[in-house]
Amino acid sequence: MVRPRLPEDRMLVEQLRLQLGNIGSSVIPTILLALLLVWVLSNEANALAIRLWAGVTILMKLYLAWDAQRLLAMEISPEHARRLLRRKLVINAIDGAIWGSLAWAALGTTSVAGSVLVVAVLAGVAGSSMSSLAPIYPVFVVFGIAELGVLGAKLWTMDDPAYNGLAVAAVLYTAALLGQARNGSRAARRAIGLRFENHELIERLRVETEHAQAAQRVADEANQAKSRFLAAASHDLRQPIHAQGLFLEVLSRSKLSTDQYDALANARATWQASAEMLDTLLDFSRIEAGVVEPQMQVFALQPLLNKIENELAPQADAKGIVYRSRETHAAVRSDPALVALILRNLVSNAIRYTEEGGVLVACRARRAHVSLEVWDTGIGIERDQHDAIFREFHQLGNAERDRRKGLGLGLAIAQGLARALGQPLSLSSVPGRGSVFRVVLPLARAAVVEEEGGRPAAAAARSFDLHVLVIDDDESVRTGMRQLLMAWGCTCDTADSIEDAQALARAREPELVISDYRLRELRTGAEAIATLRAEFGYDLPALLITGDTAPQRLREARATGVPLLHKPVLPSQLYRAMMAVLAGRELDSSFAPLDMRRG
């Protein structure tokens, strides 16, 4: 990419300012050097000439510093820059000649060492001037030629081959300095050009940012207008639809023919669909208006999952797909009503876009959080659509806007509610294979443990005084069981595999084992209990807990002869089961599963 060249006049202004800024730092060194030379080189033959040279040199440097400060304080216009350049050429030519005149004042009237000092000082001044004057190459050219030219002329007039050699060396040195100064001038011009380019980029970015902010303000205003329209439309449409519902109810109490009853049923179905759409619009309007205020509390997730399953599983049954929800003992701190609405929208969306396979609702513990996940085997979502599907009224595969597929607000509402809770809602999907939506909720520090009727399990008749070993491959279950058992006065070890359970049991022999039936690697809790009993005695009390409802799996669990409880287990059920097995009694029928949910 070729960068546009900076206009020459503008470049010259910056070169002048850069060069003028270098002058001030050389004032004190010049004065000290001049005084030093007067002290070292003066003798009866040259005292007047050297002192005169030192005075003129110091006055010239002070003038140059004053002039530079004056020019830097004013605005240098491009028109003034050309005149200023010509003036600087003349002044620096005079300054160079003044420095070179040191040779005429000292050489031939001082010692050999003094002569060497003079030549060295003039060479050093030329070298140091290169760095300060190089931003404008012609200025250094006139200074260097004037200084070293005057020096070379003096050396050449001295009747000594050595001095003549020094004159030639002065010429070569001047040529070398001019070459280096050219490179320095080019570097300075590039630096100035780059700086201006950066300034232009920053200015362009500022302008574009202002344009983007203006466009964002227009978009926000349009979005607010849309939200106000939706809210107003929802309110205004509710009135006639509410009246329509009343009239339909009155009509249903009239004597109608069979055809009229059929028409009435269709009208009621249409009215119900309209009412549901308006409710959805109202939810969206409340989110857009920012009036959703979460009411945080600690609650168990399992009752919520049961409620959603009871509501929506019939829809899955009607489509011939499987609805499953995994049991969980996790408790979270959030707003249960908003979490329920998020989950309801996600599950409804999953059922709507799944024709074969099924829908799974699961919870996964992630350190201090719980990932509430809705999996489906539906059509999947292309990667470039992941952001778009969360926009309001955006639907996949519904170009004809079939009202049976909703308004396209479900995911927008779910995302808005998740945002109101301050928790992320994410999506992973494989087109043609399905999708998973995840909302992350903070895990409660203590599990919610309630008795039937609202009494806490800790209010049981008495506390236990025994060591319990819990085996379960779900971390949240282990945590919940440990907290509950410790609240009952037990000490508790937890393991996620048979090998870990054996190691813990050898360190401290358990007085009761409670194991989940399904463990990792297709192993079972029955196998774990049998292994422990083989080592610690067949009279070791034990309980099995299962979330499976498949008939074959239930028969396998019961065939072990180990007392069996079914998830979700109420604390009161677990308490009574522990009391029974510790007393050597059989579990009565109160421990049988009361609700055969889907596996």
C-alpha positions in Angstrom: 0.0 0.0 0.0 1.5 3.4 -1.0 0.9 6.1 1.6 0.0 9.5 0.3 2.9 12.0 0.5 2.6 14.9 2.9 2.5 18.3 1.2 6.0 19.7 1.0 5.2 23.0 2.7 3.5 21.2 5.6 6.5 18.8 5.8 8.8 21.8 5.9 6.9 23.4 8.8 7.3 20.3 10.9 11.0 20.0 9.9 11.6 23.5 11.1 9.8 23.0 14.4 11.8 19.8 15.0 15.1 21.5 14.2 14.3 24.6 16.3 13.4 22.3 19.2 17.0 20.9 19.2 18.8 24.2 19.7 18.0 24.8 23.4 19.9 21.7 24.6 23.2 22.9 23.1 23.4 26.4 24.7 25.1 25.4 28.0 27.5 22.9 26.4 28.6 25.6 23.8 29.2 28.2 26.5 31.2 25.8 28.6 33.2 24.6 25.6 34.1 28.2 24.5 35.2 29.2 28.0 37.3 26.0 28.2 39.0 26.7 24.9 39.8 30.3 26.1 41.4 28.9 29.2 43.4 26.2 27.5 44.5 27.9 24.2 45.1 31.5 25.2 48.6 32.9 25.3 50.2 36.3 24.7 50.1 35.8 20.9 46.4 34.8 20.5 44.6 35.9 23.7 42.6 38.7 22.0 41.6 36.7 19.0 40.5 33.6 21.0 38.5 35.7 23.5 36.9 37.6 20.6 36.0 34.3 18.9 34.5 32.9 22.2 32.4 36.0 22.7 31.0 36.0 19.2 30.3 32.2 19.4 28.5 32.5 22.7 26.4 35.5 21.5 25.5 33.6 18.3 24.3 30.6 20.3 22.3 32.7 22.6 20.7 34.5 19.7 19.9 31.2 18.0 18.3 29.9 21.2 16.2 33.0 21.6 15.2 33.0 18.0 14.2 29.3 18.2 12.1 29.9 21.3 10.4 32.9 19.7 9.5 30.9 16.5 8.3 27.9 18.4 5.9 30.1 20.4 4.3 31.4 17.2 2.3 29.6 14.5 4.6 28.9 11.5 2.5 29.1 8.4 3.6 27.2 5.2 4.1 30.6 3.4 6.3 31.8 6.2 8.2 28.5 6.3 10.0 29.2 3.0 11.3 32.6 4.1 12.3 31.2 7.4 14.3 28.4 5.7 16.2 30.9 3.6 16.9 32.9 6.8 18.2 29.8 8.6 20.4 28.9 5.7 22.2 32.3 6.1 22.4 32.3 9.9 23.7 28.7 10.0 26.3 29.5 7.3 27.5 32.4 9.5 27.4 30.1 12.6 29.5 27.5 10.8 32.0 30.1 9.6 32.3 31.4 13.2 33.1 28.0 14.5 35.6 27.4 11.7 37.4 30.7 12.5 38.6 29.1 15.7 41.4 27.6 13.5 42.4 31.0 12.3 42.6 32.3 15.9 44.5 29.4 17.4 46.4 27.4 14.8 50.0 28.5 14.4 50.0 30.3 17.8 49.5 27.4 20.1 51.3 24.1 20.8 50.9 20.9 18.9 48.6 19.6 21.5 46.5 22.8 21.3 46.3 22.4 17.5 45.1 18.8 17.9 42.5 20.0 20.4 41.3 22.7 17.9 40.9 20.2 15.1 39.2 17.7 17.4 36.7 20.3 18.8 35.7 21.5 15.3 35.3 17.9 14.1 33.1 17.1 17.1 31.0 20.3 16.7 30.4 19.3 13.1 29.4 15.8 14.2 27.0 16.9 17.0 25.5 19.6 14.7 24.6 16.8 12.2 22.1 15.3 14.6 20.5 18.6 15.6 20.4 20.2 12.1 19.8 17.0 10.0 16.0 17.4 10.0 16.5 20.0 7.3 19.4 18.7 5.2 20.3 22.0 3.4 20.8 23.8 6.7 23.4 21.2 7.8 25.0 21.4 4.4 25.7 25.1 4.7 26.8 24.8 8.3 29.1 21.9 7.7 30.7 23.3 4.5 31.2 26.7 6.1 32.8 25.3 9.3 35.0 22.7 7.8 35.7 24.9 4.7 37.1 27.7 6.9 39.1 25.1 8.9 40.4 23.4 5.7 41.4 26.8 4.2 43.5 27.6 7.3 45.1 24.1 7.3 45.9 24.4 3.6 47.6 27.8 4.0 50.0 26.5 6.7 53.3 25.5 5.2 53.3 22.0 6.6 52.5 18.7 4.8 50.8 17.4 8.0 48.4 20.3 8.1 47.8 19.9 4.4 46.9 16.2 5.1 44.5 17.4 7.8 42.9 19.7 5.2 42.3 16.8 2.9 41.0 14.8 5.8 38.6 17.6 6.7 37.2 17.5 3.2 36.6 13.7 3.4 35.1 14.0 6.8 32.8 16.7 5.5 31.7 14.4 2.7 31.0 11.5 5.2 29.0 13.8 7.5 26.9 15.0 4.6 26.0 11.4 3.6 25.0 10.6 7.2 23.0 13.8 7.4 21.1 12.9 4.2 20.1 9.6 5.8 19.1 11.4 9.0 17.0 13.9 7.1 15.2 11.1 5.3 14.5 9.3 8.6 13.2 12.5 10.1 10.9 13.1 7.1 9.5 9.5 7.3 8.9 9.9 11.1 7.1 13.2 10.5 5.0 11.6 7.7 4.1 8.7 9.9 3.1 10.9 12.7 0.8 12.9 10.5 -0.6 9.6 9.1 -1.3 8.4 12.6 -3.0 11.8 13.4 -5.1 11.4 10.3 -6.1 7.9 11.2 -7.0 8.9 14.7 -9.1 11.8 13.3 -10.8 9.5 10.8 -11.5 7.0 13.5 -13.0 9.8 15.7 -15.2 10.9 12.9 -16.3 7.3 12.1 -16.9 6.7 15.8 -19.1 9.7 16.0 -21.0 8.5 12.9 -21.4 5.0 14.5 -22.6 6.5 17.7 -25.1 8.6 15.8 -26.3 5.6 13.9 -26.5 3.7 17.2 -28.6 6.4 18.7 -30.9 6.3 15.7 -31.2 2.5 16.0 -31.9 2.8 19.8 -34.6 5.4 19.2 -36.1 3.2 16.5 -36.0 0.2 18.8 -37.6 2.1 21.6 -40.3 3.3 19.2 -40.9 -0.3 18.2 -41.1 -1.4 21.8 -43.6 1.4 22.6 -45.6 0.4 19.6 -45.6 -3.3 20.6 -46.7 -2.4 24.2 -49.4 -0.1 22.9 -50.6 -2.6 20.3 -50.7 -5.3 22.9 -52.8 -3.2 25.3 -55.2 -2.0 22.6 -55.7 -5.4 21.1 -56.4 -7.0 24.5 -59.6 -5.1 25.0 -61.6 -6.4 22.0 -60.1 -9.9 22.3 -61.1 -9.9 26.0 -64.6 -8.9 24.9 -64.5 -11.6 22.2 -63.8 -14.2 24.9 -66.7 -13.0 26.9 -69.1 -13.2 24.0 -67.8 -16.7 23.1 -68.5 -17.8 26.7 -72.1 -16.4 26.5 -72.6 -18.1 23.1 -71.4 -21.4 24.5 -74.3 -21.3 27.0 -76.9 -21.0 24.1 -78.6 -23.8 22.3 -76.6 -24.5 19.2 -76.6 -27.1 16.5 -73.7 -29.5 16.1 -72.3 -27.4 13.2 -72.5 -24.3 15.4 -70.7 -26.0 18.3 -68.0 -27.0 15.9 -67.7 -23.4 14.7 -67.7 -22.2 18.3 -64.8 -24.6 19.1 -62.8 -23.3 16.2 -63.5 -19.7 17.2 -62.4 -20.5 20.8 -59.2 -22.1 19.6 -58.5 -19.0 17.4 -59.2 -16.8 20.4 -56.9 -18.8 22.6 -54.1 -18.6 20.1 -54.5 -14.8 19.8 -54.5 -14.5 23.6 -51.3 -16.5 23.9 -49.6 -14.4 21.2 -50.6 -11.2 23.1 -49.2 -12.7 26.3 -45.9 -13.3 24.4 -45.9 -9.8 23.1 -46.5 -8.5 26.7 -43.5 -10.6 28.0 -41.3 -9.2 25.3 -42.5 -5.6 25.9 -41.7 -5.9 29.6 -38.2 -7.2 28.9 -37.6 -4.4 26.3 -38.9 -1.8 28.8 -36.5 -3.1 31.4 -39.2 -3.5 34.1 -38.3 -7.1 34.8 -36.8 -7.1 38.3 -35.5 -10.5 39.4 -36.5 -11.6 42.9 -33.5 -13.7 44.0 -33.9 -16.6 46.3 -32.5 -20.1 46.9 -34.6 -22.9 45.4 -34.3 -26.5 44.2 -34.3 -27.1 40.5 -36.0 -30.5 40.5 -39.5 -29.3 41.3 -39.1 -26.8 38.5 -38.0 -29.5 36.1 -41.0 -31.6 37.1 -43.4 -28.7 36.5 -42.0 -28.0 33.1 -42.2 -31.7 32.2 -45.8 -32.0 33.3 -46.7 -29.0 31.2 -44.8 -29.7 28.0 -44.3 -33.5 27.8 -47.8 -33.9 26.3 -46.7 -31.7 23.4 -43.7 -34.0 22.8 -46.0 -37.1 23.1 -48.3 -35.6 20.5 -45.4 -35.3 18.0 -44.2 -38.8 18.8 -40.8 -37.7 20.2 -39.3 -38.5 23.6 -39.1 -36.0 26.5 -36.6 -36.7 29.2 -35.4 -34.7 32.2 -32.5 -35.9 34.3 -33.0 -35.8 38.1 -30.9 -33.3 40.0 -30.4 -32.3 43.7 -28.9 -29.0 42.8 -30.2 -25.8 44.4 -29.5 -22.4 42.8 -29.8 -18.8 43.8 -31.9 -17.0 41.2 -35.5 -16.0 40.4 -37.5 -19.2 40.1 -40.3 -17.5 38.0 -37.9 -16.1 35.5 -35.9 -19.4 35.3 -39.1 -21.3 34.7 -40.1 -18.9 31.9 -36.6 -19.2 30.3 -36.8 -23.0 30.5 -40.4 -23.1 29.2 -39.4 -21.1 26.1 -36.3 -23.2 25.4 -38.2 -26.5 25.8 -41.1 -25.2 23.7 -38.7 -24.2 21.0 -36.9 -27.5 21.1 -40.2 -29.5 20.8 -41.3 -27.2 17.9 -38.2 -27.8 15.8 -37.8 -31.5 16.6 -39.6 -34.1 14.4 -37.6 -37.2 15.3 -35.7 -38.3 18.4 -36.4 -36.2 21.5 -35.7 -33.4 23.9 -33.5 -33.7 27.0 -33.4 -31.3 30.0 -30.3 -31.7 32.2 -28.3 -29.9 34.9 -24.5 -30.0 35.1 -22.6 -28.8 38.1 -19.7 -26.5 37.1 -17.8 -25.5 40.3 -19.8 -22.6 41.7 -22.4 -22.7 38.9 -25.0 -25.0 37.4 -25.5 -25.3 33.7 -29.2 -25.8 32.9 -29.3 -27.4 29.4 -32.0 -28.2 26.9 -30.9 -30.7 24.2 -32.8 -31.6 21.1 -32.3 -33.7 18.0 -34.0 -31.2 15.7 -33.0 -29.4 12.5 -30.0 -27.7 14.0 -28.9 -24.1 13.3 -26.2 -22.9 10.9 -23.3 -21.0 12.6 -24.1 -17.8 10.8 -27.6 -17.9 12.3 -26.6 -18.2 15.9 -27.0 -14.5 16.6 -30.0 -14.0 14.4 -32.2 -16.5 16.1 -32.2 -14.5 19.3 -33.6 -11.5 17.4 -37.3 -10.9 17.8 -39.6 -12.3 15.2 -36.8 -14.3 13.6 -37.8 -17.9 12.8 -36.1 -20.7 10.9 -38.2 -22.6 8.4 -41.3 -20.4 8.7 -41.2 -18.1 5.8 -45.0 -18.4 5.5 -45.4 -17.2 9.1 -47.5 -20.1 10.3 -49.0 -19.0 13.6 -48.8 -22.5 14.9 -45.0 -22.0 15.1 -45.3 -19.0 17.3 -44.2 -15.4 16.8 -40.5 -16.0 16.9 -40.1 -14.3 20.3 -39.4 -17.3 22.5 -35.6 -17.2 22.2 -35.6 -13.4 22.3 -37.6 -13.5 25.6 -35.3 -16.2 27.0 -32.2 -14.2 26.2 -33.7 -11.0 27.6 -34.7 -12.8 30.9 -31.2 -14.4 31.2 -29.7 -10.9 30.7 -32.1 -9.6 33.4 -30.7 -12.3 35.7 -27.2 -11.4 34.8 -26.5 -14.9 33.5 -25.3 -16.0 30.0 -27.5 -17.9 27.6 -25.4 -19.8 25.0 -26.0 -22.0 22.0 -24.2 -24.9 20.4 -25.6 -26.6 17.4 -24.8 -29.0 14.5 -27.0 -28.5 11.5 -29.1 -31.6 10.8 -28.3 -33.2 14.2 -29.7 -30.8 16.8 -28.9 -28.0 19.3 -28.3 -27.4 22.9 -29.1 -24.2 24.8 -27.4 -23.5 28.1 -28.2 -21.0 30.8 -25.7 -20.8 33.7 -27.1 -20.2 37.2 -25.1 -19.7 40.5 -25.1 -22.8 42.7 -26.5 -22.2 46.2 -24.1 -22.8 49.0 -26.5 -25.0 50.9 -29.1 -27.3 49.3 -32.8 -26.6 49.8 -34.0 -29.5 52.0 -37.6 -29.6 52.9 -39.9 -32.2 54.4 -43.4 -32.9 53.1 -45.6 -30.1 54.3 -42.7 -27.7 54.4 -41.0 -29.1 57.6 -37.2 -29.2 57.4 -35.6 -32.6 57.4 -33.4 -31.5 60.2 -36.4 -31.6 62.4 -36.4 -35.4 62.3 -37.1 -37.3 65.5 -33.4 -37.8 66.3 -29.9 -37.3 64.8 -27.8 -40.1 63.6 -24.4 -40.9 64.9 -22.7 -42.9 62.2 -20.3 -42.8 59.3 -21.9 -42.9 55.9 -20.2 -43.6 52.5 -22.1 -42.1 49.5 -21.3 -43.3 46.0 -22.6 -41.2 43.0 -21.0 -40.1 39.8 -22.8 -36.7 39.9 -21.0 -34.0 41.9 -24.1 -32.0 42.8 -25.7 -35.2 44.2 -22.7 -36.0 46.3 -22.6 -32.4 47.6 -26.3 -32.4 48.4 -26.2 -35.8 50.2 -23.1 -34.8 52.2 -24.8 -31.6 53.4 -28.0 -33.4 54.3 -26.3 -36.2 56.1 -24.1 -33.9 58.1 -27.1 -31.9 59.1 -28.5 -35.2 60.5 -25.4 -35.6 62.6 -23.5 -38.1 60.3 -19.9 -38.0 59.2 -19.7 -38.6 55.4 -17.3 -39.6 52.7 -18.3 -39.3 49.0 -16.9 -41.2 46.1 -17.6 -41.2 42.3 -16.4 -44.7 41.6 -16.1 -48.2 43.1 -12.3 -47.8 43.4 -12.5 -44.5 45.2 -15.2 -46.0 47.5 -12.9 -48.9 48.4 -10.0 -46.6 49.2 -12.2 -44.4 51.4 -13.7 -47.4 53.2 -10.2 -48.8 53.9 -9.2 -45.5 55.5 -12.4 -45.4 57.6 -14.9 -48.2 57.6 -18.4 -47.1 56.8 -21.5 -48.0 58.9 -23.9 -47.3 56.0 -23.4 -47.2 52.2 -25.8 -45.2 50.0 -25.1 -45.7 46.3 -26.6 -44.5 43.0 -27.5 -47.5 40.9 -26.0 -46.3 37.6 -22.3 -45.5 37.9 -19.6 -44.7 35.3 -18.3 -47.2 32.8 -21.6 -49.2 32.8 -21.0 -50.3 36.4 -23.7 -50.3 39.1 -24.2 -49.4 42.7 -25.2 -53.1 43.3 -21.7 -54.1 42.2 -20.2 -51.4 44.5 -22.1 -52.6 47.5 -21.3 -56.3 46.8 -17.5 -55.4 46.6 -17.6 -53.5 49.9 -19.6 -56.3 51.6 -17.1 -58.8 50.4 -14.4 -56.9 52.2 -16.2 -55.5 55.3 -18.9 -58.1 55.9 -22.2 -59.0 54.3 -24.1 -57.4 57.1 -22.9 -53.9 56.1 -26.1 -51.8 55.8 -26.7 -50.3 52.3 -29.3 -48.4 50.2 -29.6 -48.1 46.5 -31.1 -45.0 44.8 -32.1 -44.9 41.1 -33.5 -42.5 38.7 -34.3 -45.1 36.1 -37.8 -46.0 35.3 -37.2 -48.5 32.5 -38.8 -51.8 33.6 -35.8 -53.9 32.9 -33.5 -51.6 34.9 -35.9 -51.6 37.8 -36.1 -55.4 37.8 -32.3 -55.6 37.8 -32.0 -53.2 40.8 -34.6 -55.0 42.8 -33.1 -58.4 42.1 -30.0 -57.4 44.1 -32.0 -57.5 47.3 -30.6 -54.2 48.4 -33.4 -51.7 49.5 -34.2 -49.4 46.7 -35.3 -45.8 46.6 -36.5 -43.8 43.6 -35.5 -40.3 42.6 -36.4 -37.7 43.5 -36.2 -38.9 47.1 -37.8 -36.8 49.7 -35.6 -36.2 52.8 -38.3 -37.8 54.9 -38.2 -40.9 52.7 -34.4 -41.2 53.0 -34.6 -40.6 56.8 -37.1 -43.5 57.3 -35.2 -45.8 54.9 -31.9 -45.2 56.9 -33.8 -45.9 60.1 -35.2 -49.1 58.6 -32.0 -50.6 57.2 -30.0 -49.7 60.4 -32.6 -51.5 62.4 -32.6 -54.5 60.0 -36.2 -54.0 58.9 -37.6 -54.3 55.4 -38.7 -51.1 53.6 -42.5 -50.8 53.5 -44.6 -49.8 50.6 -44.3 -46.1 51.4 -40.9 -46.1 49.6 -42.4 -47.3 46.3 -42.3 -44.8 43.5 -45.3 -42.5 43.5 -44.8 -41.0 40.1 -43.5 -42.9 37.2 -42.0 -40.1 35.1 -40.3 -40.6 31.8 -36.8 -42.0 32.0 
